[in-house]
Amino acid sequence: MEEKGNFRKGFLTGAAAGILLAGCILLTWNFINQNQAVSQENIRKLQLLENTIDQKYLGEIDKSQMADGMYLGLVAGLADPYSRYYTPKQYQETKEGLEGSYQGIGTLLRQTDDGLICVAECYEGYPAANAGVQSGDILVKINGTDLTGATLSEAADKIKHSKDDRVLLTIRREGENDLLDIEVILDEVEPSTVFAEMLPERTGYIRISSFNQQTPSQYEEAIDQLQSQDMEKLVVDLRENPGGLLSAVCDILNDILPQGLIVYTEDKDGNREEIESTGEKVLSLPLAVLVNENSASASEIFAGAIQDHQVGTIIGTVTFGKGIVQSTYPFSDGSALKLTTSHYYTPNGNDIHGVGIQPDVEVELSKDAKETLASGQTLEKDKDTQLAKALELLG
């Protein structure tokens, strides 16, 4: 998800810091136009709705929640899946995700097709893994509360705000007849978004799961680690990477590309802004980049720049196709508004929105392999036809 703030330092994807709007915007009757969504007529109708609810509604009424519903509805009326209103709590959680650290137990949760809350990944060295939680575990209860019907955000919220800085997880694990109760202590978690290993023939392999504030430094550490092992070739895996901060992906590309354009944007008025590589640090190794249909946003900026500068080979399937930029505008009450504000273009001027990036070499995975990747699990090397093709082409 791309977002645009002060562009070079604040041109971000996902929900990032934008322009701080101090104070409230006051609307006066004299300046409200009937063509606006917030017109006098619509305000009167909202008041009529509220009065009717107050008089007739059977249940309890939360005025704050009703107000948030109005703001949510206004933005939802754009019918843009990337624009939204954040309540103060939602915005804080979103910022924590992009900052790359949070108070938690060190797990990545996902929701299965039948609504179960599953541990997709358990980060090594963090509380959950240390306590014995494993990838693939199904969360049945949190602190004794049944999770049937719970959403991912509700489950995460129960963990994060557990009392006494500890949480009791009731888990169903494959191969175990009985449910397991595991107590986990909450701690500051900074999960890695970069995973590195050395493959045969001195081929370095780096997988980037998303782009947050910590990703560039983690990438540098991974490169240093692989170079210390005499790396001669490199594979960068961006499959299932939904994006993140544009500033992060551009910092990494600045360590790969020769001097020149990385990406540029244009807003509704045709204003163009550019980010360029300094060319001071150029990757001088044969490079392959793996992508798939879920490589989106900042991942596509990475692949597009590599492809246009012809410094690597893009392998896999056509990418997601998200070529628009969101700007986030925080308000003084802690809430925020995220809006689609511009298109981005690859260095050669390609608008990939709704189209995606066509790989240089198209390679499909088997159905089982796709499901494994989508679940967040590591794909066995002998089943990874895309990685096999990359290794073949790198020689």
N, C-alpha and C positions, 0 to 999 in steps of 0.2 A: 504494500500500500504506500503510494508516494504522497508526501506532503511538502508544502513549500512555505518556508518562513523567510529568513534573511538569505536564502538560497545557498551561498557557499558554506556558511556555518550553520544555517538553520533550515536548509532545504531538505526536508525530511519526508520519509514514507511512513505509513501507518499513522498513529496519533502522536504527533510530536509537538514541541513547544512552538507556538506561532506568535501572533501579535497580541500583546496583552491589552485588553480593553478595560481601562480603569473606570469604575463607576458604572452606573446603569444608563441605558439609553431611554430618555423620557419621550414618550409620544404625547403630543397635544392634539386636541380635537381639530384645530385649525389646519393642521398639516397632514391629517390622515385622509388619503385619497380613496375614493370608492373602488378604484381599480386595484388597491392593495389587498393582500390576503387579510391583513389586520385592519379592516375598515370599521367605521362606526357601526355599520349594520351587523358585521360579524361579531364585534364586541358585545353588542346588545344581545345577540343570539347566545353567545357564551354565558352571559349573565342570566339569560332565561333558562339555559340548561342547568346552570349551577343552582338556581333557585328551585327548579323542579326536583333536582336531586336532593337538595336539602329537605324539601317538604315530603318527598315520597319514598326515597330510597330506604330499604329495610336494614341494610347492613351498616357497619361503621364507615365513616368518611375520613379519609386522610387528605386534607387540603393540599399539603405539599406534594403528595403523590399525584393528585389531580393536575396540579400546575405543571409538573414534569411531563405528564401525559400530553398536555397542550403543546409544549415545546417540541416533544418528540413527534407529535402529529404534524406540526407545521413543516418540519424538515422532511418527514416521511412523504409529505405531499410532493416533493421534488421527484419521487420515484427513482432516486439515484441510490444504488446499494452502497455507495462509498461515502455518501454524506450522512451525517447523523448528529444528534444532540447528545452530549454526555452529561449525566448528573455529576455532581462533585465526586461522589464515590467512584463512579465509572471512569471519570477522567483520571483520578489518582491511580487507579489500577492500571489503566492504559499506559500512563507515564512510567510506572514501575516496570512494566513489561519491556518498554523500549530502552529504559536505563540499564536493563540487564541484571538487576539484582532486586530481591524482594524477601520479605519475611515468610518463610515456609518450610517445607520438609524436603524439597529437592526431587519432585516428580513431575513428569509431563502426563497430564490426564487426557483421555479422549472418551467420547461417548460412542458406544457401539450402535449398530442399526436398530437393535432392540431396546435401546435406552439405558444400557448398563454403563456405569462409570468404571473405566479400565485404566490401569497404570500402563501407559504406552512406553514410558521410559523412566528409569530410576537412575538419577545422576550419581555416579561413583563418588564416594567421599563425603556425601551429604547425609543428613539425618535419616531419611527413609531407607536408603541402602544400608547404612550402618546398623539400623534396627532390624533388618531382615526382609523388608519389602522387596518384591521382585517385579520386573516387567511382566505384564500379562495378568497380574493379580486383579481381581474384580473387587471394587469397594462396595461392600454391602451396607455398612453403617459407619457413621462418624460420630464419636462420642455417644454411642448408643442410639442415635437417630437414624432411622431407616432411610435409605437413599432412593427408594422406589419412586419414580416420577421426578426425581431431582435433575436439574440441569447441571452442566459442567461448571458454570459460574457459581451456582449455589453450593456445589460440593467444595469447590476451591475456597469459597468464602467461609464455609464451616471450618475448614482446616486453618486458614489464615487467622481467623478471629477466635480460635479455641482458647479457653481460659488456662491460666497458669503456664503458658508457653509450652504446652504439650497436648498431643491429640491421640485419642484411642481409635485405631482403625480396625474394623472388623472386615476380614478379607476372605474371599473364596478363591482358592488356588487349585489349578488343575492338578489332579493326582492326589489331592487331600480330601478325605471323606468329611471332615469337620471344618467349620469355619475357624479362622485364626484371628486372635486378638493381638494386635501389635501396637505398643505405645511408642510414639515418636516425639522427640523434643523438637520444637520449632527453632529455627536459627536463620541467620542471614544467608540467603542462597544466591549464588552467582553462577548459574549453570553455563557450561561452555556451549557456544554455538559453532565451534570449530573442532573437528576431530581429524587427527592426522595419523598416518602409518606409512611405513616403507614397504612397498610391494617388490616382487622380484624384478631383476634387471635395473636396480637402482631407480625405480619409478616411485616418486612421492605421490601420496594420495591425501587430499584434503577435502573433507565434506563440511559444507557450511549450511547449517539448518535454518538460519535466519540472520538478519542484519540488525544488531542493536549497538549501543554505545561501546560495548566491550568487544565486539567482533574484530575490529581492526587490530587491536593489540593481541588478541588471541590468534589471529591469522599470522602476525609477525612472529609470534612464538613458535607456531607450527612450522613456518618456513625455516626459521633458524634451526629447529630440531631436525628437519629433514636434510637441510644442507650440511649439518654436522655429520650426517650419515652418507655424505657424498652423493646426494640426489643428482641425477642427470636428466630426468624427465618429470613432468608434473601432470596429475589429473586433478581437476577441481570439480567436485560433485555438488550441483545445485538442484538436484531432483527433490521434489516435495518442499522446496524452499519458497515460502509465500511472500518473501520480501522483508521489509523493515525500513530502516533509516537510509535515505539516499546518501547522507553524509558519510555513513559507514561504508557503503559499497564504493563510493568514489575515493575514499581514503585507501581502500585496498587496490582499486584499479590504478591509483597513482603510483603504486609500487610495482605495477606490471607493464603499463602502456608507455610507448614513446610520447614525446611532447605532442599535445594536440587535444582536440575536443573529446570529452568523455560523454556528455549528454547536454541537450539544451531543451528549454521549455518555451512555450508561447501561451499567453493567456487570451481571454476573450477579446482584448483590445489589440492583439498582435504584438504585445511587448515580449521581447525575447531575452532570456537570460541563459548564460552558458557556464558550464564547469569544464575546466581543462586540466589535463595532466601536465605536470612540470617536466616530465621526462628525466628527472634526476635519478630515479631508480627504475630501471627497465629489467623485466624478467627475460633473461637470455637463455631460457630452456625451452625445448619442445613442450607445447601445452595442449591439453585436451580438456574440454568443459562438457560435463554431462548435464542434460536438462530433460525435463518431461512436461506433461500437460499441466502439472501443478507447480511448475517453476514460474513465479509471477513477480511483477513489479520490479523491485530492486534486483532480483535475479535476472530479469530480462534486460535491465540496464547493463548488468555485467556481461551477459552473453552477447548483447548487441554491440557493445564497445569492442569486445574481443574479436567478434566477427568482422566488424567494419574496419578495424585496424589490421586485420589479417595476421594476428599474432598467435592464434590458436585455432583449433578445430572444434566446432560445436557438434556434439553427438547426442542422439536420443530421439525424442519426438517433439512436435511443435509445442511451443510453450503456451502459457495461459492466455496471454494477450491483454494485459492491463497496462495501458500506456497513458494514463491520466494521473494528474497530481492533485493531492488534497492539501489544503492549508487548514491549520487548526487555530482557532481564536478563543483563548481562555477568557473567562469573565471573572469579575471580582468576587463572586460568590463561590468560586471553585468549579463551576460548570464550564462547559466549553462547546463550541460549535465547529464541526469539521465539514468542510465544503470542497467539492471538486472545483478547482480554479484554473487548471491549465492542462495542456497536453505535453508529453515529453517526446523527444525524438532522438534516435540513435545518431552517432556522428555523421552518418551519410544522409541524414534527413528522413529516415524511415519512421512512419507513425505505425506502431505495432498494435495499437488498441483494437481489440476485437479480432485481431489477426494472429498475433503471436510471432515468435521468431522461428523461422524454418531452419532446422539443423543443417549443417554442411553434410553430415552423414546421418541418415535416418535409420534408427534401429529400434525395434519394438521389444518389449519384455513380454514374458508369458503372463497369463492372467494371475497365476499364483504369485509370481514375482512382483507384479504391480500391487497386489493386495498387501504383501509383506511390507513394501516400501511405504504405502499409504498408512499403514498401521503404526509407523514409527519404528519398526523393528529393522535390524541390520540384515541386509540381503546377503545370503551366502554367495561367495565369489563364483562358484561353479554354476550358479543360476543367473548370474548377472551378465547378460549378453551385451548390454551397453558398455559396461566396464571392459569386457573382453575385447570389444571392437576398439575402444580407446587404446588399450595396451597393444593391440595389433598394429594400429596406425602409428603409434609412437615408436614402435620397433624395439 
